[in-house]
């Protein structure tokens, strides 16, 4: 069930109203049933995958807690194998087999080709398996008590606002919330609805509008001029942000209305002044998952071999980002995207002192405001360059697009942006006026982010006279209804 | 045995690669350079210097110089 659909528009108020009408002791049942209905709106039979991993992890959690010594680790391994196994079968099997068959072809052994499975990726698989593994790891570390109530544990995995695309929650944040009695709160309702409306605006008005430009250009880049390709790459960075953060806002808002607090997943990522900072602001729940469950365990033993400490740190970083890339999809384009970010970070560490010397020598860092803007633009450029391969259907396509982006920059630099028709060509997905409108939407988005860095937008709007407040809400709804792009528009992160 | 600020300043310098004006009140989120990567490098410096070992849950819980000093002191006592 998509958040930007009529189905959800009916589902959400019905579920929320019934939630508050029911006595507290029955609410977990209601939410669990609602979450099952929500999930089964896609491919109903896939709910069995969820049930399988829920049962395994529920049992694993209890036995990890009860057991001692090596047996605890065995139950943890059982949970990880179950979740990773499900991922391998439904998400990565065809990728591995494709590459294996490719290798056989190179070795002239194509008779040994293994068959591919005809499987549709279960929606939300990467999210709920990671959330479940986080639970058993925390129980193993002694940081979370094993949940004895199967229904509550199942709800932790399946809670519908965050089931399909996160945030990937931690048990310490979520499980206790399902035991707490939540009363209806008008201010929480208003706050949640405002956040959902903002999320819908980002998704329907900004992200889906940008995708009308981005999709044809990335699909057939050879048909478009370099400047158009450059614009598409920039648009894609914002489409990605608005699509995913828009979804997250709807999820957080929907949960908030019922009294649940989900973790923040985005924090103005394009205001980052370094790639390292970017990863503290983008898809925060996934980054922190990889940090706490992969990077820290890999890195903690660095000091045992101090001489190779730096090299091991770089290797661990690279592994984490390769895995992060692979998490996003079973394709080499995602792996290369992850590898690029790993290289960015390693380069940043290695070149820290040299860059500081160069910046000082060139006087770039003399003026803090200028230097900060320089860092923000550089970081955004690096992110956009990496996102090209994330979006491209093939690595070859990505290289072509990168080359054209560079040419597009040169075209812009050489000619004054007056004869727009000449630089855009006849085959541009948008006329100039819509390109300008799209950039205005991006400027509007970043202006909101800038204000959010100084104060809470919600309370700022809340302090205004009623006429202005309601004018803003009305404008937002009109923008969503009449300015949104609708049709077969999926949330990007549903494919992961 | 209690760790001193001057010892930690040296360890921060080793980990972050530049002089950090830390005090007991310094918190991780206020220091952009004290990110996850530098955090683990710092933890390894602390482990080596004081000959202690941190659990991952302890590493996750250290969000300030004060918390770091408290946990080192606990391990040394």
Interface residues (C-beta under 8 A of the other chain):
Chain A: X141 X142 X143 X273 X274 X276 X277 X280 X291 X292 X295 X296 X297 X299 X300 X302 X303 X306 X309 X313 X317 X345 X349 X352 X353 X356
Chain B: X17 X18 X32 X35 X36 X37 X40 X41 X43 X44 X45 X47 X48 X54 X55 X56 X57 X59 X60
